[in-house]
């Protein structure tokens, strides 16, 4: 059995953040070298930093918060679907080329995964995203979780956020910010658990995500 860590590291100097979201601050609060009794680090960043979960409350008022999401939606058999590098938008016609019958958790591996290895940590506006018509097909297919390998399922500068709303309104958990570069297409066991943030609007939380081979 092989385990793939598909989580993007959180670094104050290396990890890009979505424009308008909080930046990343990681500071030393207490330090052994300064004579303190222990090392303690202060973490300051947004709920949608690096690999993270979007809860329905992210875009839908009064909807489920991240601490109430069903754990069994985020643990179980998942399919990594590799999308050709020349595809910039995953629409219904592209999705129809792939067999997702019976799949409950679907992770899209696109050209985006290569962005994480770039020397610069600047946000990439040209990331591959999911079109609303594909999101509609996913909702109709019985999918419980959709994952993408950049910081949003939505086209950059979207004004209506139709992809998010289509998925979240059907109770589909969204995982954003995955790194699937080293993962071959196929079926795996996914374990992806967000921090149990129990205050605020509950819109999302950073998560640790791994894939395990099924053999």
C-alpha distance (Angstrom), angle and dihedral (degrees) to the residues before:
residue distance angle dihedral
X1 . . .
X2 3.80 . .
X3 3.79 125.1 .
X4 3.80 120.8 -150.2
X5 3.78 117.4 -161.4
X6 3.82 102.6 -146.2
X7 3.80 94.8 175.9
X8 3.80 121.2 119.0
X9 3.83 110.3 -131.0
X10 3.80 117.2 -116.9
X11 3.80 109.0 -125.9
X12 3.79 128.4 163.4
X13 3.80 90.4 -141.7
X14 3.81 104.6 32.3
X15 3.80 109.8 33.6
X16 3.81 118.1 87.4
X17 3.79 119.1 -140.6
X18 3.78 129.4 -153.2
X19 3.83 110.7 -94.9
X20 3.78 109.8 -93.9
X21 3.81 94.2 21.3
X22 3.82 120.9 111.4
X23 3.76 117.1 -83.1
X24 3.79 123.8 -119.1
X25 3.80 120.4 -96.5
X26 3.79 121.7 178.6
X27 3.78 112.7 177.3
X28 3.77 137.4 170.3
X29 3.81 109.0 -110.0
X30 3.79 96.1 176.6
X31 3.79 129.7 5.3
X32 3.78 137.6 -164.9
X33 3.79 88.8 -145.4
X34 3.81 89.3 58.3
X35 3.79 92.4 51.7
X36 3.79 98.3 -97.1
X37 3.79 119.9 139.6
X38 3.81 93.5 -117.1
X39 3.78 144.4 6.2
X40 3.83 111.1 -100.0
X41 3.81 123.1 177.0
X42 3.80 126.2 -155.8
X43 3.81 114.2 -141.1
X44 3.79 121.0 -161.2
X45 3.82 120.7 174.5
X46 3.79 142.0 114.5
X47 3.79 127.5 -82.2
X48 3.82 90.6 -111.8
X49 3.80 96.8 55.8
X50 3.83 121.3 134.9
X51 3.83 111.0 -39.1
X52 3.80 106.8 9.6
X53 3.79 147.1 149.9
X54 3.80 124.4 -115.1
X55 3.80 113.0 -147.6
X56 3.83 122.7 -158.8
X57 3.82 88.4 -105.7
X58 3.82 87.7 68.9
X59 3.81 90.8 80.0
X60 3.81 107.0 2.1
X61 3.81 121.2 71.8
X62 3.80 113.3 -127.3
X63 3.81 93.5 7.7
X64 3.81 127.2 132.6
X65 3.78 117.6 -58.7
X66 3.77 126.6 -136.6
X67 3.81 94.9 -102.6
X68 3.81 91.0 58.5
X69 3.80 99.4 49.7
X70 3.82 114.1 124.6
X71 3.78 109.8 -101.3
X72 3.79 92.4 -148.5
X73 3.80 89.4 64.6
X74 3.80 89.6 61.4
X75 3.81 98.6 42.6
X76 3.79 122.2 60.1
X77 3.76 146.6 53.9
X78 3.82 113.7 -14.8
X79 3.77 135.8 178.0
X80 3.80 123.7 -136.3
X81 3.79 106.5 -148.6
X82 3.79 115.8 -163.2
X83 3.79 114.5 -144.5
X84 3.84 119.1 -159.9
X85 3.79 115.1 -99.8
X86 3.79 93.2 -119.9
X87 3.81 91.6 61.3
X88 3.79 110.2 99.7
X89 3.81 97.0 171.0
X90 3.81 125.2 34.0
X91 3.79 102.8 -141.5
X92 3.78 132.5 170.6
X93 3.80 93.0 -88.1
X94 3.81 91.9 53.8
X95 3.80 92.1 45.9
X96 3.81 90.6 50.7
X97 3.82 89.2 62.6
X98 3.81 90.6 67.6
X99 3.78 131.5 68.4
X100 3.80 109.6 -122.7
X101 3.79 98.1 153.4
X102 3.80 109.9 142.5
X103 3.82 93.1 7.2
X104 3.81 114.8 136.0
X105 3.81 100.0 177.5
X106 3.78 119.8 39.4
X107 3.81 126.2 -174.3
X108 3.79 119.1 -169.7
X109 3.80 115.0 -143.3
X110 3.81 108.1 -162.6
X111 3.78 139.8 154.4
X112 3.81 85.3 -77.2
X113 3.81 92.8 81.4
X114 3.78 88.9 69.0
X115 3.80 90.7 60.0
X116 3.82 92.3 71.7
X117 3.81 91.5 65.1
X118 3.80 94.3 53.7
X119 3.79 116.2 117.8
X120 3.80 92.2 -128.5
X121 3.79 119.8 68.8
X122 3.80 94.8 -151.6
X123 3.79 117.5 134.6
X124 3.82 113.2 -102.3
X125 3.80 112.3 -134.3
X126 3.82 93.2 -172.2
X127 3.80 96.8 66.8
X128 3.81 121.4 144.3
X129 3.81 111.4 -104.4
X130 3.83 142.3 178.8
X131 3.79 119.2 -96.3
X132 3.83 118.9 -136.1
X133 3.82 92.7 -113.9
X134 3.82 89.8 57.6
X135 3.80 89.9 47.3
X136 3.80 88.1 54.4
X137 3.81 91.2 53.2
X138 3.80 90.5 48.7
X139 3.80 90.8 52.1
X140 3.80 90.9 50.1
X141 3.80 92.6 49.0
X142 3.80 96.2 62.5
X143 3.80 96.5 -109.3
X144 3.81 112.8 164.8
X145 3.81 100.1 -171.1
X146 3.80 134.1 25.6
X147 3.80 122.6 -168.7
X148 3.80 130.7 -169.8
X149 3.78 132.9 -171.1
X150 3.79 99.4 -125.5
X151 3.78 137.0 49.9
X152 3.80 98.8 -80.5
X153 3.79 141.3 27.6
X154 3.80 86.6 -149.1
X155 3.79 131.6 82.8
X156 3.79 111.4 -97.2
X157 3.80 112.2 -93.5
X158 3.78 93.2 13.2
X159 3.79 110.8 169.9
X160 3.82 101.0 -162.8
X161 3.83 101.8 35.2
X162 3.78 90.8 -144.7
X163 3.81 95.3 160.7
X164 3.80 93.1 54.2
X165 3.79 93.4 44.7
X166 3.81 94.1 46.7
X167 3.80 92.4 52.6
X168 3.80 98.5 38.5
X169 3.80 94.7 44.9
X170 3.81 87.9 59.4
X171 3.80 92.0 51.3
X172 3.81 94.0 -106.5
X173 3.79 113.0 154.0
X174 3.80 112.3 -131.0
X175 3.80 120.8 -148.4
X176 3.79 115.6 -168.4
X177 3.79 132.2 -178.3
X178 3.81 100.0 39.3
X179 3.81 122.4 160.2
X180 3.80 107.9 -143.1
X181 3.80 98.2 158.8
X182 3.82 95.4 117.3
X183 3.80 96.6 36.8
X184 3.82 118.1 99.3
X185 3.79 116.8 -139.4
X186 3.79 113.2 -93.0
X187 3.78 144.7 79.1
X188 3.82 124.6 -42.1
X189 3.77 142.5 154.4
X190 3.80 110.7 -94.6
X191 3.79 123.5 -151.5
X192 3.80 111.5 -177.6
X193 3.79 119.7 157.1
X194 3.81 125.9 174.7
X195 3.76 124.4 -146.6
X196 3.80 108.9 -88.8
X197 3.80 96.2 -116.6
X198 3.80 105.6 -179.4
X199 3.80 102.2 -178.6
X200 3.78 136.1 56.3
X201 3.79 122.1 37.8
X202 3.81 93.3 -41.4
X203 3.81 92.1 -131.9
X204 3.79 95.6 147.6
X205 3.78 147.8 -48.4
X206 3.80 141.6 -141.5
X207 3.80 114.0 -91.9
X208 3.80 141.8 -164.9
X209 3.78 110.7 -129.6
X210 3.80 130.1 -170.5
X211 3.78 136.3 170.3
X212 3.81 123.2 -147.4
X213 3.77 124.0 -161.6
X214 3.79 114.7 -117.1
X215 3.82 97.6 -131.5
